[in-house]
Amino acid sequence: MKVNRAAIRYSKASLAHAFDKNKAKEVEQDFKDILLTVSNSKELRSLLSNPVLPNQLKFKTIIDIFHSINDETKSIISLLSENRRLHLLSAVAENYISRYQKSQGKITAVVISAISLNESTIKQVLNKVKQMTDFQVQLKNVIDPSIVGGFILNVGDLQFNASVTNQLKALSNKLTKSEV
């Protein structure tokens, strides 16, 4: 996923600030809750991305929904609101979580497949990923029927694309080049 450069800057600064206040873990949990809620709510995503609505209304709505978040998380959201960047909240949250986990020696590997992976395949993929990195690995399986078959594995900045769609594109390119 391509992340907005502003979201990266906000998440870096937020993580540094949270570490200074010894609240990094709490902010991570708040951001996990926010990310889950926003991803499951079309209305909330629409609210955050609507350029016509005032930022104060967006901020108040978010604080009302997430009334139990800690003050450090509220200050991050407030800063996004003041700078008219609330539309970046999900990206900031996701990047923050990733950076925090990496600082704790953890990484999330994403396997994109056409169908849900069985337990045996998940163990094989985890073993392979553990050989690629020194981090503690957590595996996330994303279903995308458009890849037809096979899988795409993302580990940090590395990507291994073994999807049928990718293989068909490569074959098509090879055939097109040989015809010329």
C-alpha positions as CSV (number, residue, x, y, z in Angstrom):
1,M,0.0,0.0,0.0
2,K,1.3,3.4,-0.9
3,V,1.4,5.7,2.1
4,N,1.1,9.5,1.9
5,R,4.3,11.2,2.9
6,A,2.5,13.5,5.3
7,A,1.0,10.4,7.0
8,I,4.5,9.0,7.4
9,R,5.8,12.3,9.0
10,Y,2.9,12.5,11.4
11,S,3.2,8.9,12.4
12,K,7.0,9.2,13.0
13,A,6.5,12.4,15.1
14,S,3.6,10.8,17.0
15,L,5.7,7.7,17.8
16,A,8.6,9.8,19.0
17,H,6.3,11.9,21.2
18,A,4.5,8.8,22.6
19,F,7.8,7.2,23.5
20,D,8.9,10.5,25.3
21,K,5.6,10.3,27.3
22,N,5.9,6.5,27.9
23,K,2.5,6.1,26.2
24,A,3.5,4.4,22.9
25,K,1.8,1.1,23.7
26,E,-1.5,2.8,24.7
27,V,-1.4,5.0,21.6
28,E,-0.9,1.8,19.5
29,Q,-3.9,0.2,21.1
30,D,-6.0,3.3,20.5
31,F,-4.9,3.4,16.9
32,K,-5.8,-0.3,16.4
33,D,-9.3,0.4,17.7
34,I,-9.6,3.5,15.5
35,L,-8.3,1.7,12.4
36,L,-10.7,-1.2,13.0
37,T,-13.7,1.1,13.4
38,V,-12.9,3.3,10.5
39,S,-12.2,0.3,8.2
40,N,-15.6,-1.2,9.1
41,S,-17.6,2.1,8.8
42,K,-18.3,3.5,5.4
43,E,-20.0,6.5,7.1
44,L,-17.0,7.3,9.2
45,R,-14.6,7.0,6.2
46,S,-16.9,9.3,4.3
47,L,-17.0,11.8,7.2
48,L,-13.2,11.9,7.4
49,S,-12.7,12.3,3.7
50,N,-15.4,15.0,3.1
51,P,-13.6,18.3,2.4
52,V,-16.8,20.3,2.9
53,L,-17.3,19.4,6.6
54,P,-15.5,21.6,9.1
55,N,-12.6,20.0,10.8
56,Q,-13.9,20.8,14.3
57,L,-17.1,18.8,13.5
58,K,-14.9,15.9,12.4
59,F,-12.7,16.1,15.4
60,K,-15.7,16.3,17.8
61,T,-17.3,13.3,16.1
62,I,-14.1,11.2,16.4
63,I,-13.6,12.2,20.1
64,D,-17.3,11.4,20.8
65,I,-17.0,8.0,19.1
66,F,-13.6,7.2,20.8
67,H,-14.2,8.8,24.1
68,S,-12.0,6.3,26.0
69,I,-8.8,7.0,24.1
70,N,-5.9,8.5,26.1
71,D,-4.8,12.1,26.0
72,E,-1.7,11.4,23.8
73,T,-3.9,9.9,21.1
74,K,-6.3,12.9,21.4
75,S,-3.5,15.3,21.0
76,I,-2.4,13.5,17.8
77,I,-5.9,13.6,16.4
78,S,-6.2,17.3,17.5
79,L,-3.0,18.1,15.6
80,L,-4.4,16.4,12.5
81,S,-7.6,18.4,12.8
82,E,-5.8,21.7,13.3
83,N,-3.7,21.1,10.2
84,R,-6.7,19.9,8.2
85,R,-5.3,16.4,7.8
86,L,-8.0,14.3,9.5
87,H,-8.4,12.5,6.1
88,L,-5.0,10.9,6.9
89,L,-6.1,9.5,10.2
90,S,-6.2,5.9,9.0
91,A,-2.9,6.1,7.2
92,V,-1.3,7.7,10.2
93,A,-2.7,5.0,12.5
94,E,-1.6,2.2,10.3
95,N,1.9,3.6,9.8
96,Y,2.2,4.3,13.6
97,I,1.2,0.7,14.4
98,S,3.7,-0.7,11.9
99,R,6.6,1.5,13.2
100,Y,5.8,0.7,16.8
101,Q,5.7,-3.0,16.2
102,K,9.0,-2.7,14.3
103,S,10.5,-0.9,17.3
104,Q,9.4,-3.8,19.4
105,G,11.1,-6.4,17.1
106,K,7.9,-7.4,15.5
107,I,6.7,-7.3,11.9
108,T,3.5,-8.2,10.1
109,A,3.8,-10.2,6.9
110,V,0.8,-10.0,4.5
111,V,-0.2,-12.9,2.4
112,I,-2.7,-12.0,-0.3
113,S,-4.5,-15.1,-1.8
114,A,-7.6,-15.9,-3.8
115,I,-9.0,-18.1,-0.9
116,S,-8.3,-18.3,2.8
117,L,-5.1,-20.2,3.6
118,N,-5.3,-23.5,5.6
119,E,-3.3,-24.0,8.8
120,S,-0.6,-26.1,7.1
121,T,0.1,-23.5,4.4
122,I,0.1,-20.7,7.0
123,K,2.8,-22.6,9.0
124,Q,4.9,-23.1,5.8
125,V,4.7,-19.4,4.9
126,L,5.5,-18.4,8.5
127,N,8.6,-20.6,8.4
128,K,9.8,-19.1,5.1
129,V,9.2,-15.6,6.4
130,K,11.1,-16.3,9.6
131,Q,14.1,-17.3,7.4
132,M,13.9,-13.9,5.6
133,T,13.9,-11.6,8.7
134,D,15.2,-11.4,12.3
135,F,11.9,-9.9,13.5
136,Q,9.2,-11.8,15.3
137,V,6.6,-12.4,12.5
138,Q,2.8,-12.2,12.6
139,L,1.0,-13.3,9.5
140,K,-2.1,-11.6,8.1
141,N,-4.1,-13.3,5.3
142,V,-5.9,-11.0,2.9
143,I,-8.4,-12.5,0.4
144,D,-8.4,-11.0,-3.1
145,P,-10.2,-13.1,-5.7
146,S,-8.7,-11.0,-8.5
147,I,-5.3,-12.8,-8.2
148,V,-7.1,-16.0,-9.4
149,G,-4.7,-18.4,-7.7
150,G,-1.3,-18.5,-6.0
151,F,-0.4,-15.8,-3.6
152,I,1.5,-12.5,-3.0
153,L,3.7,-12.2,0.0
154,N,4.7,-8.8,1.4
155,V,7.3,-8.7,4.2
156,G,8.3,-5.1,4.9
157,D,9.7,-3.7,1.7
158,L,10.0,-7.1,0.0
159,Q,7.3,-8.6,-2.2
160,F,7.1,-12.1,-3.7
161,N,4.4,-12.4,-6.3
162,A,3.5,-16.0,-7.1
163,S,0.0,-15.2,-8.3
164,V,-1.6,-16.7,-11.4
165,T,-2.5,-13.2,-12.6
166,N,1.2,-12.1,-12.4
167,Q,2.3,-15.3,-14.2
168,L,-0.3,-14.7,-17.0
169,K,0.9,-11.1,-17.4
170,A,4.5,-12.2,-17.6
171,L,3.5,-14.8,-20.3
172,S,1.5,-12.2,-22.2
173,N,4.5,-9.9,-22.2
174,K,6.8,-12.6,-23.3
175,L,4.5,-13.6,-26.2
176,T,4.0,-9.9,-27.2
177,K,7.8,-9.4,-27.3
178,S,8.4,-12.5,-29.4
179,E,5.8,-11.5,-32.0
180,V,7.6,-8.2,-32.8
